[in-house]
Amino acid sequence: MARIAYVNGRYVKLAKAVVNIEDRGYQFGDGIYEVFYAYRGRLIDEALHFARLERSRGEIGLTAPMGEAALRVVIHELMRRNRVQTGLIYLQLTRGVAKRDHAFPMPKPRSALTLTVRPKPEPPEELSGWSAAAITLEDERWGRCDIKSINLLPNVLARDAAKQAGALEAVLFDAQGMVTEGATSSVWMVGPDNVLRTRALDQHVLPGCTRAALLADVAAEGLEFQEQAFSLEELRAAREIFITSATSFVKPITRLDGMPVGNAAPGLIASRLYARYLARLKEG
Amino acid sequence: MARIAYVNGRYVKLAKAVVNIEDRGYQFGDGIYEVFYAYRGRLIDEALHFARLERSRGEIGLTAPMGEAALRVVIHELMRRNRVQTGLIYLQLTRGVAKRDHAFPMPKPRSALTLTVRPKPEPPEELSGWSAAAITLEDERWGRCDIKSINLLPNVLARDAAKQAGALEAVLFDAQGMVTEGATSSVWMVGPDNVLRTRALDQHVLPGCTRAALLADVAAEGLEFQEQAFSLEELRAAREIFITSATSFVKPITRLDGMPVGNAAPGLIASRLYARYLARLKEG
């Protein structure tokens, strides 16, 4: 069955899903995106993702193509047409088509909305046996990573460097040696003091939706937790490291730059949080 | 007459010039670009632009779609079809179409090459009467601005801020208060000591082709010159400020953040360099 995409009001075969070359998303990266995870037909952390989409849109002054309710209808219709119940929904919004000139075009063109869907296998019941490597790289991204923009070339280069090194993710650190986040995920660590930490939100990191949802699980588990940045050095001394995102849920990092993290197996805290995440998925 | 674009081997009407929504240029900004200026059918500083294109391509590991000679044929054919002798040629190269995943796709898809052309009026004979404002903004771009990538959202936001302030350009400065460059140009200043300065090249600025070409003119004029960074404070005390790019040649900035620069008119040094630039255009 051919995959179906949504392009500016129409459902079309992906092979025929096209935009004009003067779409500002293509020539300037002048757009934003969001990735939703659907589990058995239900969008997970839906309110968080819609809120972030709305925030990103506002930060760069894009026109809303439709309201949230209509957007939800499009997403579910696209899932239906693709026969996907459990999978990823990719949504992109750009400033639309205009004669090339950096400043926002006037009059405003219609913003361009495109969506694709693809299936994803059900998550495993538990993390036992899981292993994943990460590398560390200097964060070369721009100063507004809190906006989920499609300016992703530094992320592309970092993820490809990770892949070349046989790793799943690249953990980024700033000029002061402090960890910001992963190229496509939030990063968490458990220190020798058994305290769980993840960086507080600022303009250098994306406000992760799975990160936000997990904060409630952290509280429910009664874990010692600090929302505070940590250095690369502290990360190297971690008992546990894991990453979170809508596409990766909770994924332990068992090797960092070739060295084992803790006992090189999924840690206790990551496993407990993963179990909570899974329970939340299944409860509906 | 409808504008004609070049898209992956075909000459098509601009309105029908399209790329797939999974072109990595659209979803990741995973591509580079170049802008050529043609004067009466001749590409100006052609070798510099082709060399920079080749460098950008290599830095992010894109496959060359064709050799330089073939590319030159495409450019001239596109100019012919658009009946443009004097104008701008926009060329963009992306990593091509692949299922969305950050790391470079394997096997490599065919890289996507698109070009457009548009006419530009002949440059004025002299700068007298010219005035232009600039604003200053913190440089929020990524750490590899030496690559002419299509990750241009920070440039878009800066240029729009300039436009909203009634200014032509936004001059960017880094966390140390040193000027990097304009949002779409190189920045030059003449200090109270009458020394002309522009920042040395590093990974935070684009190696400007017009900048490079102008260095020969600077020498020929016997100007005192230092290739050295300057602070925002030094810029505010400048006798002259001007910007250069393939699309703006040599353009004096006569007001900075609302304050006059020098006597708020084109300066002597900018005028001399502009005259040299014009002579070079016309000599062929």
Interface residues (C-beta under 8 A of the other chain):
Chain A: A5 V7 L14 A15 A17 V18 V19 N20 I21 E22 D23 R24 G25 Y26 Q27 F28 G29 D30 Y33 I60 G61 Y90 Q92 K99 R100 H102 A103 F104 T114 T116 R118 E138 E140 R141 W142 G143 R144 S149 I150 N151 L152 L153 P154 N155 V156 L157 A158 R159 D160 A162 K163 A183 T184
Chain B: A5 V7 L14 A15 A17 V18 V19 N20 I21 E22 D23 R24 G25 Y26 Q27 F28 G29 D30 Y33 I60 Y90 Q92 K99 R100 H102 A103 F104 T114 T116 R118 E138 E140 R141 W142 G143 R144 S149 I150 N151 L152 L153 P154 N155 V156 L157 A158 R159 D160 A162 K163 A183 T184
